[in-house]
Amino acid sequence: MAPIVLVLLASVIVVTLCRTVRVPPMLGYLVVGFLAGPGVANLIPGGEQTHFLGEIGIVFMMFSIGLEFSLPKLRAMRHLVFGLGASQVALTLITAFAVMMLMSADVPAALAIGGAVTMSSTAIASKLLAERLELAQPHGQLAIGVLLFQDLAVVPLLILLPAFAGGDHNLLMELGLAALKVVVVMALLLSLGQRLIRPWFHVVARRRSSELFMINVLLATLGVAWLTELSGLSLALGAFVAGMLISETEYRYQVEEDIRPFRDILLGFFFITVGMKVNILALYQHWQEVLLLLVLLLPVKLGVVFLLARRFGHKSRDALRGALALAQGGEFGFVLLALAGNLGLISATLEQAGIAAILLSMLAAPFLIMHSEAIARRFIREDWMMQAVDLHQLLVEGMSRSDHVLICGYGRTGQSLARLFDAESIPFFALDTDPERVREASEAGDPVVFGDAMRKEVLMAAGLDRAKVMVVTFADSHTAVRILHLVQDLRPDLPVIVRTVDDSDIGMLREAGADEVVPEVLEGSLMLASQALMVAGVPLNRILRRIRSVREERYDLFRGFFRGASDEGEGEEAQPRLLSVYVCEGAAAVGGRIADLGLDDLEVELKSVRRRGFRRLDVDGGFSVEQGDVLVLLGRPDALGRAEYRILNG
């Protein structure tokens, strides 16, 4: 019991530290595995049971990815899976094989190392791409397509290695049977599974038991994975197929929510088992072999994937980002190396060097994927001409805009905002990186252009300096933070409203410069509560007051906004409004105190002060105003005008 408690304690501490410094948690799990494994504290014994638990983590991860796909989507990706994926496996294997033969390795050893180098980490690439909401982007689709074929390619490699060790003369027959087995198993699962899974889930769901439903999800996941393993395929591939079948049913979202705790915990345990394989002594004693294999894994494999992706018609930036996601070694590399070592095809030295190289590449993978966009911008120069054309079109569109709302992201949230702005005759201008969405919106007459809001020149071309307010509708908080940092540099006085899914990133977004953060979870619960209260017989006026009260407590800019206002209102012009006043060079308020401005005499309330690098709330009268501050005021229009004049001119 003590070792388990210590491992859990180490996991909590290390992963918390990783979250604090914004490093992927999987690196924390790898460190815990190294510290708790045989190389250091030996708290977790290595063995078949430990490996099996880690493999179950990959199963649930692949099941979750399968839920994001569907059969039509897989058919649309067939060129990626069986075209690019097959080409990547073949060319990487041939390249690594040739290098090992030049290094005087024999054919079986070269084949084993080449196969291990060919594989990428499904767990690392898919998890990071999912966390960063990049699975649906072109480079994410590229990576997943190649990973799926790699899972299929493991089967012939597992047949080839024992055949070389035993001198099997019926090798072609064995490979033919293996290929036939793959085709038959996948065809049966995709055809029969589609007919069986929906009615079976209907039967279970009618029992109205959450416990029974959860057991059924586990049965479907592990059952299909077990069937594929019996057929000689991987567990991960079977789990992906199971998720894809369920994605066709109406139970997809419930299943996704139920499976998440199992997936995250077991996948974390998988990374711990990977960390246990780190052997410092092997790194020190065989560093030349480790370095050679690391070169095969990272630059060579990256180059192969990049060139093939370009050959298959992908843009340079997407090809490079996809290659960065696939450059590392993978879990099946460990399997192939262990099998080759047990069969005597490679020496113990080469096996340890291969394991060490794969581990080092897996440690580098999170950083490569996290910074893939920056790396692509730095090295991809041939797309600049197309970017310049897009930027010119954006500049032409943006020059005619002023006092507009700049919307970053034109998905469902952005489109809903646009409809409201249209109804109020408020001009807006939207940026989005989905070319199909931009095309459809442009044809409908919406002022939407293709542009990446994380680029300074795009924001300036979109009229950032003339905008009245910016709204960031991305669900990805890290993307929003990068946009906020640019806005703070270019236009610190611009009010920025940011959407987020829940409350977890509010502090981070506020520190980055967001004037207000709107979590979907809160707004959804408020609407749900208001409907429930109305049905329960609570008077409408009381419900509205309750909702207002909650919003005043939650949103700083709303605090005090509704005080004294009746439900009927007092006329639009008389209603209080917000105004952001930028304290420019030479303004009368520079160096003075808030109390000296006499805002109370003007019936104007100071809501907050924004200063580059931080945001002050509930500022007292002794607070000193500096050049560059942005004072957010609340009051009636005429009072706000007088207050702005006093701040700037005295």
N, C-alpha and C positions, 0 to 999 in steps of 0.2 A: 504493500500500500504506500509506503514512504516514497519509493521511486516515482510512482504515478503522481503523487501530490507535488513532488519537486519538479517534475516535468511540466505539470499544469501551471505551477507558480512561475517557472521560467518562461513559459509561453505567454502568460498574461503580461509579465513585465516587459519582455522583449517586443511583443507585438504592440503594446501600448507605446513603447518608445518609438517604434517604426511609424505608428500613426502620428505621433507628435512631430517627428522630423519629416513627415510626408514621404516616407520610403515604403514601397510595397510590403505588406505584411508577410508575404511568402519568404522574403529574405530573413525575416525574424524567425520563421519556422525552420529555415535551413540552419540558422545559427543555433537554435535550440537543439536540433538534431545532432549537429556536430558536438555541442557541449555534453549532451546526454548520451551520445553514442559510445561505441567501444573505444574510439580514439581518445576520449577524455575521461568522463565520469563513469561510463558504462552503466548508466541507469536503465537503459532500454536494451534488452537482449536482442540481437539480430536473429533472424530466422524466418521460416515460412509464414508463420502467423502474423508477424509484424509486416512483412511484405504484402500479405493478402489484405490487411486493413488499409494500407496505403493505396492498393489497387482499387479497392471499393470507392475510395475518394475520387479517383479518376472516373469511375463509372458514373457517379452522380453528377460530376462536372459535365461529362459528355451528354448525359440525359438532359441537363438544363439547356445545353446548346441545341440539342435536337428539338426542344420545345420552341426555339426561335425559328426553326425551319419548317418546311412543309414539302410534300411530294412535288407540287408544281415548282417550288423554289429549287429543289434538288435537281429536277429535270433541266431547269434553266441554267444550273451550275455544272452541267455534265462536262462542258468544255473545260471548266476549271479543274474538276476532279480528275477526269480521265485524259485530259489533254495536257494542261500545265502540270498537274500532279504527277502523272506518269512520266513526263519528260524530266521533271526535277529529280525524281527517284533514279531514273536511268542515268542521267548525265552526272549527277553527284556521285553515284556509285562507280561509274566508269572513271571519273576523275580521281577519286580517292584510291581506287584499285590500281590505276596507273602509277600514282605517286608511291604507293606502298611497294609495287613491283620494282620501281626504280631504286627503292631503299633496300633491295635484296630480300624482300619478304616472299614467301612462297604463295601459291595461288589461294589455298584455303585461308591463310592469315589475312591476305589482302582483301579477300571477299568479306571476311568477318569485320575487319576494320571499316571497309567501305560501307557495309550495311549499317554499322553503328553510327557512322558519321552522317549518313543520309537522313536518319530519323530526327525529327524535331520534337520539342516538348509540347504535347497537346495541352497538358495541364497549365503550364505557364503562359503560353501564347493565348489560349482561349480565355483564361481567367482575366488576364490583364486587358485584353481587347474588350471583354464584356464589361469590366469595371469602368473602362474609359469610354463606354458607349460607342465603340468603333467596329463592332461585329458587322453592322449593316453597311459600313463604308467600303469603298472598292478594295482598299488594302486589307481590310478585315475579311471580306469575302474571299479574296485571293488566298490568304493564310489558311482559312478554314478548309477551302477546297483542297489545297495541297496536303493538309494534315489528314483529311479523310482518306486520300489515296495512300498515304504513308501507312495508315493502319491496315489497309488491305495488303500492302507490299510486305508486311511482316511475315505473312503466311508462307510465300515461296522462299523467303530467306531462312525461315525456321526449318524448311524441308531441305534446302540446299546444304546447310552446314553439316547435319548428320550424314547426308549422302556422301559428302567429301570425306568425312571421317571414316565411314564404313566401306568406301569404295563401291558404292551402289552404281551398277551399270544401267539401271532402269530410271535414270534421272529424268529424262524427258517425259516418261509415262507418269512419274510421280508429280511433276509440275503440271502436266495436263489435267490430272485428276484433281489437283488442288484448285486450279482455275475453274474447273467445272463445278467443284464444290462451292466456291465463292458465288458463282452466278446463280446456282440453284437455291442456295440458302437465302441470298438477298432477294431473289424473285419471290420466294415463298413468303418471306417476312413482310415484304412490301405489298403483296397482293392479298394474301390471306389475313395478314394482320390488320389491314385497313377495314376488312369486313367484320372482323371479330371484336376489335378494341372498343368501338363506339357502343354496340349493344351490351357488351359486358360491363362497361362503366355505367350505362343506364341502369342496369340491374342493381349494381352496388349502390349508386347514388340514391335510388328510391328507398333504400333502407334508412336514410337520413341519420347515419352514424358517422361522425368524423373519424372515429377510431377505425371503423371498417374501411372507410375510404382511404385512410393513410396506409393501412395494411395492403390494400389493393394496389396502390401506387408503388409500394415497395415490391410487391409481387410482379407487377408489369416490368419494372425497371430491371430487377435482378433476374427475372425469369427469361426475358429476351436476351440479356447479356449471357446468361448461362447456356442458352441454346446456341448462340454464336460461338462460345468457347468450345462446346462439344463438337462443333463443326470444324474446329481448327482455326477460327477467326478470333479476334480479340474481344475481350469483355467490353472495352470502350466503344467499339464499333456497334455492338449489339445494343448498348445503352443509348447511343445516338439514334439508332433506328427506332427504339421504343419511344424516345422523346418526340421524334418526328411524327410517329403515328398518333400519339396523344395530341400533338399540336393541331391535328385536323378536327378535334372534337371541341365541344364547348367547355370542357373541364380544364383546358390548358392553364388558365391563370390560377385557378385554385390549386392545381397540381404543382405549379411553379412555386407558389407560396409555401405549400406544405413541405416541399423537398429541400428548400433552402437551408434549414438548420443542419440536416444530415450532410448536405453537399459541402458546406463551408467547414464543418468540424472535421469530416473525414479527409477532405482535400488538404486541410492543414496538417493532418497526421501523415499524409503522403509526403509532404515537403519535409517533415521531420525525418521520415525514413530515408529520404534522399540525403539529407544532411548527415545522417549516420554513416554514409559511405565515404565521407571525406577522410583521406589518409595523408596526414602531413608528411609522414616519412616517405611515401611514394612520390609526393611532389618534390621533395628535396633530392632524393636519390636518382630519380629518372626525369629530371626537368627537361632534358633535350627531347625525349619522346613525347612528353606532355606538351611542350611548345609546338612540335611538329603537328600533332593531332589537333591542337587548338587552332593552328593556322588553317588546317583543312576544314575545321568546323566554322570558324567565323568569317574570315575574308574570302576564302575560296567558295564556301557554300553560299555566302551572301551574294558573291558575284554571279554564280550559276543561276540562282533564283531571279536575280535582277535581270540578267540577259534574257532568260526564258520568258519572264513576264513581259518584257518589252517586245519580244518576238511574237507573243500572243496578243499584242495590241493594247496593253495597259499603258497608261501615262507614266512618264519617268518617275514622278513623285510617288504615285501609288505603288509602282514596281519596287522602288527602294524601301518604302515603308513596309510593304509585305515581306521583302527579303530580310529586313531587320527583325521582323517578328518570327522568322523561321530559321535564323542563322544559328541558333543554339542547338545543342544536342538534346536528346529526349529520353523518356523512360524506357522505350523499347531498345535504345542503344545499350542500356545496362543488361537487358535480357539477352541480346545477341552476344555481348561480350562474355557474360557468364556462361552461356551455352558453349561458345567457342573455347573458353578456358576449360570447362569440364570435359570436352571432347578431345582436348590436347591439340587444338588447331593453332592456338597462340600461346605464348609463354606467359607465366604469371606476371612478369615485368611489364609486358605489353598490355595485359589485361588491366593492371593497376593504373598504368599511364593513361589508357583509354577512359577508365572511370573518372580519373582526376580531370582530364581535359573536358569531358562532358559536364562535370560538376562546375568547373570554372566558367564554361560557356553559359550554363544555366544561371549562375550568379550574375553574369553580365547581362542576361536577357532582359530583366525588368528595366534596367537603365536604358538599354537600346530602344525598347518599345516606348518607354515614357518620353524619350527625347527624339523619337523618330521624325516628328514633324520639323523640329529645328534642324536635325541632320539633313533632311531632304531639302529644306530651304537653302542650307549652306552649300550643298554639293550639286543640286540639280539646276543647271543653268540653261539647258536647252528649252525649258518651258517658259523662260522669261518673256519670249516674244508673245506667246499666247496670253500670259499674265498681263503684259503691257496692253494688249488689245482689250482684255476685260477691264483693266483699270481705266483705259481711255473712255470706254462706254460708260463705266460707272461715274467718271468725272463729268461727262456730258449730262448724264441724268441728274447728278447731285448738284450741279451748279445752279440749277433753277430752284433749288429748295432753300428755304430759310424759315426760321421759327417753326420747324417741323419736329415731329417725334421720330427719333431714329430707332427702329426696331431691329434687333440682332436675333435672327432666327425667325423664319416664316412658316413654322409648323402649325399645328392646330392652335396652340396658344397665341402665336403671332397673328394668325388669321382672325381669331376672335377679337383681339385687340384692334386690328385694322377695321373691322366692321363697326366697332364702337366709335373709333375716331372719325370714321366716315359719317356716322349718324350725328356727331357733334361738329362736323365741318372742320375738323382739326387735321391739318396736312401731316402726312407721315411718309417715311421712306424706309424700306426694309432691305436687309442683307440676308442672303442665305447661300449655303454651299451645296445645295442639292440642285443640279442643273435641270432635272426634269420638273421639279417643283417650281423653280424660277420660270421655266418656259411656260408652264400651265398658268401661273399667276400673271405673267406678262400678257399672255393671250387674252386673259380675262380683264385686262386693263389696270391691274394693280401696279403701283409704283414699287416693284421689287426687282433687284438686280443680283447677279451672281457676285459674291465677294466674301472673303474671309475676314470677319470682324477682329481677328487676332493680329491683323497686319495694320501697322500704323498708317501706311499710305492709303489703304482701303477706307479706313475711318475718315481720313481727311478728305478723300474724294467724295465720300458720302455726305459731306457737309457737317462734320462734327463741330466745326467752329461756329456754325450758324444754327445748330440744333437747339431746341428748347428743352428737351428732355431725352434721355435714352432709356430704353427698356430692353433688358437682356432676358430672352425667353428660354435659353438653353437649360436643359435639366442637369448638365454637367457643371458642377460648381467650380472645378479646376479651370475649365475654359472661361467661365465668368470672371474668375479672379484675374486671369491674364488680360482680359478685356478691360477690367477695372484699372489695372496698373497702367495700361496705355492711356486711358481717359484721364487718370490723375496727372500724367505727364503732359498731355496735350491740352486738356480743358478741365482743370480742377474745379471750376465753378459749375459744371454741368450736373444737374441732378440725375442720378442713375437709380432705376428700380430693377431689382433682380428677382427672378423666379427661382425657387428651389423646391425639391420634392418634399423634404421634411425639415425639421429644426436643427439637424446635426451640424450644418455648415454655416449657420447664421453668423456666428462670431467671426469666422474667417472672412466671409463676404463683407461684413461691416468694416473690419479692419482694412480691407482692400479698397474701401471707399464707397460702398453702396449706401445710398441714402435710406433705402428701405428694402427689406428682403421679405418676399411673400411666399410662405410655404404652402404648397398645395394641400397638404394634410390638414392644416388648420382651417383653410377656407372650405374644404370639403366637409369637415366636421361641423362647421358653423351652418352651412346650408342644410345638412342632414338634421341638425338640432332644430333649426327653425321650422322645417317641415313637420318634424315630430311634435314640437310644441303646439303648432297650429292644429294638427289633428287631435291633440290631447285637449283642445278647447281653450288654450291660453289666448287672450286678446292680442290682436295684431300689433297694437301700439306697444304693449309690454314686450312682445318678442323683438320688435325693432330696437327698443331701448336696451334689451339684454345683449343683442348682437353688437350694438354700438359700444356698449360697455366693455365687452370682450376685446373688440378691436382697439379701443383706446388703450387698454392695458397692454396689448400685444405690439401695436405699431406705434413707434415713437412720434412719427409725424402726425398721427391722428389724436395724440394725447391732448385733450382739451378742445378738440376741434368741434365736437358736437354740443359742448356745454352751452346751455341757454338757447339752443335752437329748438324750435317746436317741430313736431312731426310734419306739419304742413309747410314749413319753411316761411321765409320772409322776403321772397323775391331773389332772383338770381344775382342781381348786381349787389345786393346787400349782404350776401353770404360771405363769410370769411374765406380767404384763399391763402395759399403758400407762395412765397416769393424768395428766391435765392439771390442775395446781393453779394457780388464779388468786390472785395476791398482792394482796389487797384492802387498803384503807386501814386502818392500824392493825395489820397483820400483823407478827409478830415478826421475820420475815426482812427487812423493808424496811430498806435501808441497810447490811445486813450482806453478808459475802462468802459465796460458795458453799461454800468450805472450812469455814466456821463452822457450817454446817448439819449436818455429820457424817453425810451420807447413806451414805457407805461403811460406817460402823458398823452401819447399819440394813440393809445388803445391798440398797441401792436405787441405781440408776444414773440420773444426769441425762442424758437424751437430747438435749434442746435447750431453748433459751429463746426464747420469742416476745415481742417487744416491738413496740409500735405503730410501724409504718413500716418495720421490718426484722426479720430473723430470724437469730439467732445459733446456730451449731452448734459442737460441740467446745469448749464453754466451759471455761476453766480455773478453778482454785480461787480465783483472785483476782478473779473477776468479781463486781461489786457488784449486788445485787438491788435493783430499784426497784419502787415501787407501780405496779400495772398489768401487771407481767410475768406471763407464763404459763410455769410450769416443767413440762416434759414428763418424767415419771418412768417408769422401768421396774423392776418388781420383783414379788414375790409379794404377794397381796392384803393379808395382815396387815402386811407391811413397808411397803407403800404407805400404809396407814392411819396408822401411826406417823409416817411421813415427812410426811404432810399435816398432822398435828397439830403437829409440830415447826415446820414452815414458818409456820403461821398463829398458833400460840400460844406457841412457844418451848420 
